[in-house]
Amino acid sequence: MRATFTLLICIILGYVVVSYSSEIEDPFLYLVNIKDPHGHDFTEYIQPNSYAKFLKVVIQADKGYPIGSQLLYFNGTILQDLDRIKDVGIRDGSIIILDLLEAKK
């Protein structure tokens, strides 16, 4: 099986973000589907033991949306920064809704 890997390493707010895409399934990562307010869908890899804040860091690194402006919803509930991904019921293939707070003028 031929796999294509894209490796992105960023250091943001003390976090090391590693994002990659592959044709090989990884049992230690969930591939979650994210729908943004502009009508775009994208996917991100996240570890089940990670916190929601880490997912925000990954989204910022990949899409440029500032962490402080992100609201993440799963099953109609806003994810808090210290919510653990697996503890709120997110699984491989889950859909997460991303909303963006408007900057105050």
N, C-alpha and C positions, 0 to 999 in steps of 0.2 A: 504494500500500500504506500503510495506516495503522499507524503504530508508536506504541507506548506506552512512554515512558521514565520510569523512576524513578531518580532520581539521589541517591545517598547518599555524602557526602564526610565522612570521619572522619580524624582524625589520632590514631594510636595508635602509641606507641613509635617515633616518628619516621617512620612510614610514612604515606603518604597512600593511603587505600583508596577506590577508586571502584567502586561496584557499580551495575549497571543491568540492566534486562531489556528485551528488544526483540523484535519479530517479525522484525527484519532480521538476517541472519547477518553476523557480523563475522569476517573471516578472520584477524584478529590476536588473537582470544580463543577459548579453549576453553570450552565449557559442560560442566562435569563434574558427575556425579551423586554425591551423598554420602549414605551410609546411617549414621545415628547409632545409638547403643546403645539408644535408646528406641523403636526401630522406625519412626522417621520418615525419610523420604527428602526431600532438598532439592537444589537445584542452585546452583552458583556459577560465575561467569565468572572465568577466570584466564588471564593471558598465558603462552604457552608458555615464554618465557625466565625466568619468575618462579621463585623458590625455594619449596620446601614451606613455609617459615616464613611467607611472604607469604600463602599459602592459609590458614594458621592465623589470621593477622590478619584476613583477610576473614571467616572463620567466626566469629571472636570478635565482629566488628563486626555481623554479620548475626544470629547466634543467641545470642550472649552467653557461649559456652563459653570459659573462660580459656585463653589460649595454652599455658600451662604444664601444663594438664591434658589436652591433646589428643595422641592418638596417631593418626597417619594411616597406613593400610595400602593398598598398591596391589599387586595380584597376590600377596598373601601376605607382602609385605615391608614393614617399617616404613619410612616416609619420614623421612629425616633433614632437619633444618632447612635445610641447605645443598644438598640435592638439587634440581637444576633440573628443573622439570616435564617438559619435553620429553625430557630425557636419561634419565629413568627409564621412559619409554615411555608416559606419560600422553598421551592424545589427546582430541580433541573427543568427548564422549559416554562417556568412561571412567567407571568406578565406583570410588569411593574409600570405604573403610570408616573411620569415625571411632569411636575408642574413647576413653573418658574415664577418666583416673586418679582414684582416690578421694582426697579431701583427707585428709591425716594428722591425727589428733586428738591 
